[in-house]
Amino acid sequence: MKKLGLLSLLVISILTSCAKENASDVNQDKIYTDYEVFYNQNTDKTWVIAKFRFGGPTGTILELDSTSYVTFNGDTLAYNIFYTGHFKEYAGRITTGTFKYENIAGQMFVNSIPNVDVLAFASDFDSLKKSQAQTITWVGSALAANESVGIFVGNGAWGQAALTWQDQDGASNIVLGITQMASLGLGNSTAFMDRQNEIDVTQGTSKGGKIRAKYRALNRVVQVVN
């Protein structure tokens, strides 16, 4: 019963934090747009998400309603509360695509996703030593303008994780420092690595927006040692 109660509280918390308004209730020129196409090699699925907020990237979450809608490659995206945006899942990797968003004023905004290259962990990356900094060199091209790579390492236990980010043009590796790795638990952990290319939308309201393509490499189980 306690577990059920905690689960209920968690669900209520999620729903409360995702409070939203209808897009038709706000000034259409104040709607900020955020588009993402995320491919996960571990599942061989692509998630397509279009988010709308009032006033800017941290503004009130909006759901398109009335005559407003958003499509990706011709498919209408339905609102999904767990993604706080309009969402659709596809099998396989999608490398090109176009979002089309029409507001209740009949204005159409068209934006195509940028290209993002693939990457992978090196075959010999199998351990992390907490007592010294670790340089992780990925297999794949160096970063181009607007690209970044993030690595997360964790074992699923609360607080036993490390995160680092690289966005320098021309970079081909990333560094995990001992300060970042201090909280890692000894033993097996899973390393995740994402690459993204994010740019400003070419068509948007006065509040603008972002559009990105993301690629997640195959995860790697590593041994964390002292």
C-alpha positions, 0 to 999 in steps of 0.5 A: 500500500505504501508503494502504491501511495508513493506511485500515486503521489509521483504520478500526481507530481508529474501531472502537476508539473506538466500543467499546460494551457491551450495555444489558442488562449495566448498571443500567437506571436509570443509562442516559442517553438522547440523541435527535436528528432532523437534517434536511439541506436539502442532501440532503433527508434526515432522520437519526434517532439514538437514543443510550444511554450508561451513567451520563451523556452521556460514559459507555460507549456502549450497544447495546440488546439482549435485550428492549430496543428503541427506535422512532421513529414506530413504526419500530424503530431498528437499531444503527449503529456509525458513529453510535454509536447506533440509526439510521434515514434518511428521505427528506424533512424530518420535523417531528414525531415520537416516540421510544419506548424500552423497557428490559429491565425493561419500562419505557417512556419516550416523548419527542416532538421539539421544533419547530425553525424553518428558516433560510438564508444571506442572498443577498448573503453571498458573501465573508469578509474575514480582517482584520475581524470578520464579522456573519452575519445569517441569513434566518429567525426570531430564536432562541427559548428552547433554540435555537441556531445554529452556523456552520462555514466550511472548505475541506476542508484540515486546520486551515483552518476557523472555527467559531462559535456563538450561543445568545442568546434573540432573536438573529438574527445571529452574529459571526465574529471575526478570531481565529476566521477567522485559520486560514481559507485564502484562496480558496473555502470552504464555509459550513455553518449549523445550527439546533437546539432542544434540551430535556431529555427529559420521560421518562427514568431518574434520569440523564435525557437530551436530545432535539433537532431540527436543521435544516441550511440550504443550504450556501454557497460563499464567497470568503475574502480578506485 
